[in-house]
Structures are given as C-alpha cells and as structure tokens.
Amino acid sequence: MHTHYIGTAGWSISSAAASHFPSAGSHLQRYARALSCVEINSSFYRPHQPATYARWADGVPDHFRFSVKLPRSITHERRLRDGAAELDRFTGEVLQLGTKLGCVLVQLPPSLQFDTAVAAAFFSALRQRFSGMLACEARHPSWFEEGATGLLTLQRITRVQADPPAGQPGPHVPTTEVAYLRLHGSPTIYYSDYPPAYLASLAACLREPAQAGSWCIFDNTAAGAALFNALDLQARLTDLPAAPAHSRA
C-alpha cells in the first residue's frame, strides 16, 4: 500500500478555505486534522527553538509528518561547505519533532554547480546526523547529469520533482522509490491554481505500482490556491469529496 503525504508550504488557513478545516484549535492543529503533512519553510530563514518544534509535534496527530527545509546559511551562504556547526544546531532543533519528522528538504541555489567531492561530503555529514528521508531540490543543470544522479541514488537522497522545473534539461529521473513533488504553481509561480484535470492526472501517477510512496507539497500559496489543490488531491487519493472549486474566492 502506498503512503501519500499531501500538504502545503506552511499551515496558514485562509478565510476562503476555513470551512474545510475544523473550527477548534490553533491553525496547525486545525490544518493537521485535514491534511497529512506540512513543509516548514521558515527554518530556511531563521532558527526555531527546540521547544517550538516539540510543541508543534505535540499538537498534531500521530500519523502527521513534517518536512523541514535546511537553512540557507548552509545551502546558499556556505554552499554546502564547512557547515558542521550549522548542521549540529539545525538537527538538534528539528529532532525534537521525533517520529513526526518525516523529511529534511535541501533546496540549492540555481547558481550552485554539482561538485562530487563537496556534495558527497555534505550529504555524508547530514546522514550522520539524520537517518530519515532526505530530499534535494537542485536547480543547476549539472545536478541532473549522470554523476549527480549516481551520488543521490547511492546516498538515498530523493530528487525533488518540481513544477515548473528549474535547471532540469529533460524528463525527471528519480533517485529513490519515494517521490517528493514541490508544485510551485504554473504558469505563474506561487500563484497559479492547478486545474482539476491536472490533479486527476497527478493522482493517477501517484497510484502507479512503481511508486512506493510520495510527498506532494503545494507551494502556490500567494493567492490561496495551495490549500484547495492539496485538499482536492488528497480526496482523489482517498476517494473523499474534493473541496469545491467555486469556494476558492
């Protein structure tokens, strides 16, 4: 049986979507009773106290999972080099999520070219601190070549399938049996609403026998489409009624 984690980047609930979520509790508690995961992007910009992560974990159901984005100080400033202290701090914080920490997301800057030695050392260091799922969203063409594919496969790093893709010169080539999709909105990034036909096709793909499981994060949050898209896709995968499109005003 496939395990699908469907959610959005962040757990804000707009007034337009509020009726599709329980009315009681914090935004996170309400969100987590309707969707199965969330991606924490704020960790990219600033650290959170270990106690904050522990509180978030305590407020969600047992089946719920968090994906946490690695800080930009590691990916964009140090560019994967000499980041041991930052990795220690980050993992010391996020491990407070316990079993609800489902994935660590590594998003790389578009200008960062693949370097075998640097990438191997970085992912080995991260693996020493966290044995769970790692996903990498690279955006330079060199990260889609054979050498990078081999390293990600060897290190069990899931290559993110992004829409729209950045830097990817051809079809998506997976590196693990679990998919991690980041749907930013297309044609207008962060804004565009995915139509029902697209979500139906996506649901069919996620049900394919070769798919061991999936994470699907909607990042088209700027105009509020992400929550409705996530609820729609989750309903298609669980045979529940979808959130009606006309309520997305």
C-alpha positions in Angstrom: 0.0 0.0 0.0 1.3 3.4 -1.0 1.8 6.1 1.7 1.0 9.6 0.4 1.7 12.8 2.3 -0.2 15.7 0.9 0.2 19.2 2.2 1.3 22.8 1.6 4.2 25.0 2.4 3.2 26.4 5.8 -0.1 25.9 7.6 -1.9 29.2 7.3 -5.6 28.8 6.7 -7.3 31.5 4.6 -10.8 32.6 5.3 -11.9 31.2 2.0 -10.7 27.7 3.0 -11.7 27.8 6.6 -14.9 25.8 6.2 -12.9 22.8 5.0 -11.0 22.6 8.3 -12.1 22.0 11.9 -13.0 25.2 13.7 -11.3 24.5 17.1 -7.6 24.7 17.9 -4.6 26.5 16.5 -4.0 26.9 12.8 -1.6 24.0 12.9 -4.0 21.7 14.9 -6.8 22.5 12.5 -4.6 22.0 9.5 -3.2 18.7 10.7 -6.7 17.2 11.2 -7.4 17.8 7.5 -4.1 17.2 5.7 -1.3 14.7 6.4 1.9 16.8 6.2 3.3 20.2 6.1 6.6 21.7 4.8 8.2 24.2 7.2 10.0 26.8 5.1 10.6 29.4 7.9 13.5 27.2 9.0 15.3 28.3 5.8 15.3 31.9 7.0 15.7 31.6 10.8 16.2 29.0 13.5 13.4 27.8 15.8 13.8 26.8 19.4 13.9 23.1 20.1 10.9 23.6 22.4 9.0 25.1 19.5 9.5 22.0 17.4 8.5 19.8 20.3 5.3 21.9 20.8 4.4 21.5 17.1 4.9 17.8 17.3 2.7 17.5 20.4 -0.1 19.4 18.6 -0.6 17.1 15.6 -2.0 13.5 15.2 0.4 10.5 15.3 0.2 10.0 11.5 1.1 13.6 10.6 4.5 14.4 9.3 6.7 17.5 9.0 9.2 18.2 6.2 11.7 20.9 7.3 13.8 23.0 5.0 17.5 23.2 5.6 18.7 26.7 6.5 20.0 29.0 3.7 23.2 29.6 5.8 24.2 26.0 4.8 22.9 25.9 1.2 23.2 29.4 -0.1 25.8 31.1 2.1 28.2 28.3 2.8 27.2 26.5 -0.4 27.4 23.1 1.3 30.9 23.6 2.6 32.2 23.8 6.2 28.7 23.7 7.7 29.2 21.2 10.6 28.2 23.7 13.3 25.1 24.8 11.5 24.1 21.2 10.8 24.6 20.4 14.5 22.4 23.3 15.5 19.7 22.5 12.9 19.4 18.8 13.7 19.5 19.5 17.4 16.4 21.6 16.8 14.4 19.5 14.3 15.0 16.2 16.0 12.6 17.4 18.7 9.8 16.6 16.2 10.6 12.9 17.0 8.8 10.4 14.8 6.8 13.2 13.2 9.9 14.5 11.4 9.3 12.9 8.0 11.8 14.6 5.8 14.6 17.2 5.6 14.5 19.3 2.4 17.7 20.6 0.9 16.9 23.4 -1.7 20.0 24.5 -3.6 20.6 27.9 -5.2 20.3 28.0 -9.0 23.9 29.0 -9.3 25.3 26.1 -7.3 27.0 23.6 -9.7 27.4 20.0 -8.8 30.8 19.1 -7.3 31.2 15.4 -6.5 33.5 15.9 -3.5 31.6 18.7 -1.9 28.2 17.0 -2.4 29.4 13.7 -1.1 31.0 15.2 2.0 27.9 17.3 2.7 25.3 14.6 2.4 27.5 12.2 4.4 27.7 14.8 7.2 23.9 15.3 7.1 23.4 11.5 7.0 25.5 11.1 10.2 23.0 13.4 11.9 19.8 12.3 10.4 19.0 8.8 9.1 15.5 9.6 7.8 14.3 10.8 4.4 16.3 13.5 2.6 15.0 15.3 -0.4 17.1 17.6 -2.7 15.7 20.3 -4.9 18.7 21.3 -7.1 18.3 24.0 -9.8 21.5 23.9 -11.7 21.6 21.7 -14.8 24.8 19.9 -13.6 22.7 18.3 -10.8 20.7 16.4 -13.4 23.7 14.7 -15.0 24.8 11.2 -14.5 27.3 11.9 -11.8 24.8 13.7 -9.6 22.1 11.1 -10.2 24.5 8.3 -9.1 25.5 10.1 -5.9 21.9 10.9 -4.9 21.0 7.3 -5.6 23.9 6.0 -3.6 23.2 8.3 -0.7 19.4 7.6 -0.8 18.6 11.2 -1.5 15.2 11.8 -3.2 15.5 14.1 -6.1 12.6 16.6 -5.9 10.3 16.8 -8.9 9.4 20.4 -9.2 6.8 22.2 -11.2 7.8 24.3 -13.0 11.2 22.5 -13.2 14.3 24.7 -12.7 17.6 23.7 -14.4 16.3 20.3 -15.4 17.1 19.7 -19.1 14.9 16.6 -19.7 12.4 14.2 -18.1 12.5 13.7 -14.3 14.9 10.8 -13.3 14.0 9.5 -9.8 16.8 8.6 -7.4 14.7 6.7 -4.8 11.4 4.8 -4.7 9.7 7.7 -2.9 8.7 10.8 -4.7 8.8 14.4 -3.4 6.9 16.8 -5.5 7.0 20.6 -5.0 4.3 22.3 -7.0 5.1 26.0 -7.1 2.3 27.0 -9.5 2.3 27.0 -13.3 2.3 29.1 -15.4 2.6 31.8 -12.7 4.9 30.6 -10.0 3.5 30.8 -6.5 0.1 31.9 -7.8 -1.4 29.6 -10.4 -4.2 27.3 -9.4 -3.8 23.7 -10.7 -6.9 22.7 -12.6 -8.9 19.5 -11.8 -7.6 17.7 -14.9 -4.0 18.2 -13.8 -4.8 16.9 -10.3 -6.6 13.9 -11.6 -3.6 13.0 -13.8 -1.3 13.5 -10.8 -3.4 11.3 -8.6 -3.3 8.6 -11.2 0.5 8.8 -11.4 0.9 8.6 -7.7 -1.1 5.4 -7.7 1.3 3.7 -10.1 2.7 0.4 -8.7 6.3 1.5 -9.1 5.6 4.4 -6.7 6.5 3.3 -3.1 5.1 6.5 -1.6 5.0 10.2 -2.1 5.2 13.6 -0.7 3.3 16.3 -2.6 3.7 19.9 -1.4 1.8 22.7 -2.9 3.8 25.9 -2.8 1.3 28.0 -4.9 0.2 29.9 -1.7 0.3 33.5 -2.8 -3.4 33.6 -3.9 -4.6 30.8 -1.7 -4.8 28.1 -4.3 -2.5 25.7 -2.4 -4.9 24.5 0.3 -7.7 23.8 -2.2 -5.3 21.9 -4.5 -4.0 19.8 -1.6 -7.5 19.0 -0.4 -8.5 18.1 -3.9 -5.5 15.8 -4.5 -5.9 14.2 -1.1 -9.6 13.5 -1.8 -8.7 11.9 -5.1 -6.2 9.6 -3.4 -8.6 8.6 -0.6 -11.9 8.7 -2.5 -13.3 11.5 -0.4 -15.3 14.5 -1.8 -13.0 17.3 -3.0 -13.2 20.9 -1.9 -15.4 22.6 -4.5 -13.5 24.9 -6.9 -16.1 27.7 -6.6 -15.2 28.2 -3.0 -11.7 29.4 -3.8 -12.7 33.1 -4.0 
